[in-house]
Amino acid sequence: MLKKKAFTLSELLIALAIVGAIAALAIPAIIEDMNRRILANQLKNLSLIIQNLAGDQLVNNKVHSLEYTDFKDASTLLASSNFSIADYCSTRSDCVANSYGTLNGKTVSIPNYTTVKLKNGGTLTYTVSELALTGSTDKGYGLFYTDLNGLDGPNLLGRDLFVFRISKKGRIVDGTGDNSTTDATLKNYCKDGSSVPTSCYTLVERSNWKITY
């Protein structure tokens, strides 16, 4: 009669220890990847909401430029009629962090522009800020800052904090104002954060709404 072979207790413990070690290494990376996907998807949705709002404003007001719409004034734009507002942030410290980090370890901050807290937990800051666009008759018109998860961490530009522009004709424009800027250059700008903070948004959009840097 054949004897049935089985694992010994020590062998099982060793196997469990190996599996546990692999899981300990893999799980943080999986969680980080999931968080990046969630934040990138939130950024995409917010961008689409703003672009659709801009299109509606242009059509409803029968104009060709956002300077004749709610986008001409931050308080008018960031109203409950346009966004799902949870708080108007009269005290900014209740809505945004005092400072944010960059991927290169520098410090940046959200300027003291009109800010609201959205019902999804993120914040949205807006100001009129015109910018010439290379090779285009259109011009950058409005500047948005968004902290996708509010005061929750990591409070990093390019992770939960993003900056992007909308043009007078109602389209989200390339972060540098020049769509010929290479991804490598954008990545350097994004990680540094001080000169062209809008580059992080452009990288995510170009990567099919994935945070790959």
Secondary structure as UniProt FT lines:
FT   HELIX           9..61
FT   HELIX           66..68
FT   HELIX           70..72
FT   HELIX           74..77
FT   TURN            80..82
FT   STRAND          85..87
FT   HELIX           92..94
FT   STRAND          100..101
FT   TURN            103..104
FT   STRAND          107..108
FT   STRAND          114..118
FT   TURN            119..120
FT   STRAND          123..132
FT   TURN            134..135
FT   STRAND          139..147
FT   TURN            148..151
FT   TURN            153..154
FT   STRAND          156..157
FT   TURN            158..160
FT   STRAND          161..167
FT   TURN            168..169
FT   STRAND          172..173
FT   TURN            175..176
FT   TURN            179..180
FT   HELIX           183..192
FT   TURN            197..198
FT   HELIX           199..206
FT   TURN            207..208
//
